[in-house]
């Protein structure tokens, strides 16, 4: 500080006078870490420097205060009133340095960006903008079908989450009072969890219905009969009608996705599964079938396909 009481805040933060908001914030964070009392226990000079840095940031991070400071110099605080001119910091009420930084950035108009977990919600001119937080949880289809529990780390707190059976991709869970915490005030927002279900090799969810392809052999499609199929609850038997065509579905009522009123339906769509290697006898039978086929599967198709 000069003899007339004027403190060059740009020099305090080791900046040029044309520094923008991002440069001010970066320099403050660097110097605050360097001179924080926790890093320099018992060092009064470091504590004094730290308070100067905090005071400089309070003024230069606020567009209106910075404008008055650049216009009126040492008399800026008398021209228009308000804040600045000294920042008293009670270090004892902060659990760690990151809590202090987040609080300071929140009160002085910066965006908090320290620590781990979910993003903080500070900003604006002197108060919280949005303390709510969001996160995405990826679930296996089995976890979504049966329900599950997850343990999350939120702002250094372990939070147990119960995911109910039957959730879908895009569902949101709200954990009240588990969002971002504003240091020094105790205010806390809510945590919103966006649920995403990962693809499954067999099952796919279509609205309230659970679907899967059902591999069938040529004779099963043509002749029908009882076949064993997989369901989420284990094996079951289903009757395939003769002449089952690809595109139709077999419906198993109450065997599908969990709903509020019970279980949805399970839909199985037949697909022809030909063997990779035909036996001699299979080939002979197929050749006989070709010679004795009574209908043309493409009858009328060629004429209708013309454009």
C-alpha positions, 0 to 999 in steps of 0.5 A, a space after each residue: 500500500 502507498 503512503 496515501 492509502 492507495 492499494 494497486 489491486 492489479 499489482 496485488 494480483 500480479 496482473 496488467 490493468 487490462 486483465 479480463 475476468 478469467 485472468 483475475 480468477 486464475 491469478 486469485 486462485 494461484 495466489 490464494 493457494 500460495 499464501 493461505 494461512 493453512 499453507 503458512 501456519 503462524 506466518 503473519 506476513 502471509 496472512 496479511 498478503 492473503 487478505 490483500 489478495 482477497 480484498 483485491 479479488 473482491 473489487 476486481 471481480 465485481 464489474 461495478 466496483 472495478 469500474 469505480 476503482 479504475 475511475 476514482 483510484 484511492 477514492 473509489 469506495 467513497 464514490 457510490 458506496 458499498 463493499 471493499 476497502 478491507 476483507 476480514 476472513 474468519 478462517 476457523 469456520 471453514 473445514 478446508 481451503 476449498 470450502 473457503 475458496 468456493 464461499 469466496 467465489 460465490 460471494 464475490 461473483 465467481 464460479 466455484 470450480 474446486 474439489 470433486 463430486 458434483 459441480 457447485 452452483 455459486 455465481 451472481 452478485 452476492 448469493 447462490 444461483 442454483 445449489 441443485 446438482 445433477 448426475 447420471 447413473 448407468 444401470 444394467 437392464 437387470 438393475 433397472 428390472 429388479 431395482 438396486 442400491 448404489 452408494 454415491 460420493 456427494 460433496 465428501 458424503 456417502 449417500 445411499 440411493 435406492 433405485 426402484 424396480 421398473 425404472 426406464 432410461 430418462 427417469 430422474 430421481 430426486 434426493 432432497 437436501 443432497 445437492 451442493 452446499 454453500 459454505 458458511 450458510 448451511 444452505 443445500 440444494 437437491 441432487 437429481 439423478 438421471 438414469 440411463 439403462 445400458 443395452 442388453 444382448 437379448 432384451 430391449 424395452 419398448 414403452 411398457 413392453 419388454 421385447 426380444 427376438 426368438 430364434 426358430 428353425 425352419 421346421 418350427 416356423 412352418 410346423 409350429 409346436 411347443 418350444 422352450 423360451 427364456 424369460 426374465 424369470 427363467 425358462 417357460 414354454 410357448 406354443 408356436 402356431 403353424 405357419 408362423 411368419 416373421 414379423 408377428 409376435 408371441 405375447 406372454 402376458 404378465 411376463 414383461 417389465 415391472 409396472 405400478 399395477 403389476 407386470 407388462 407383457 413380454 413380446 417375442 418376435 420370431 426370427 429364422 435361425 438357419 444352421 451354419 452347416 447342414 447335415 447331409 440328411 438336412 440338405 436332402 430334405 431341403 432339396 426335396 422340399 424345393 422340388 415339391 414346394 406348392 407355392 411361390 413365396 414371391 408371387 406378385 412381388 415383382 410387379 408390385 415392386 416396380 417404381 
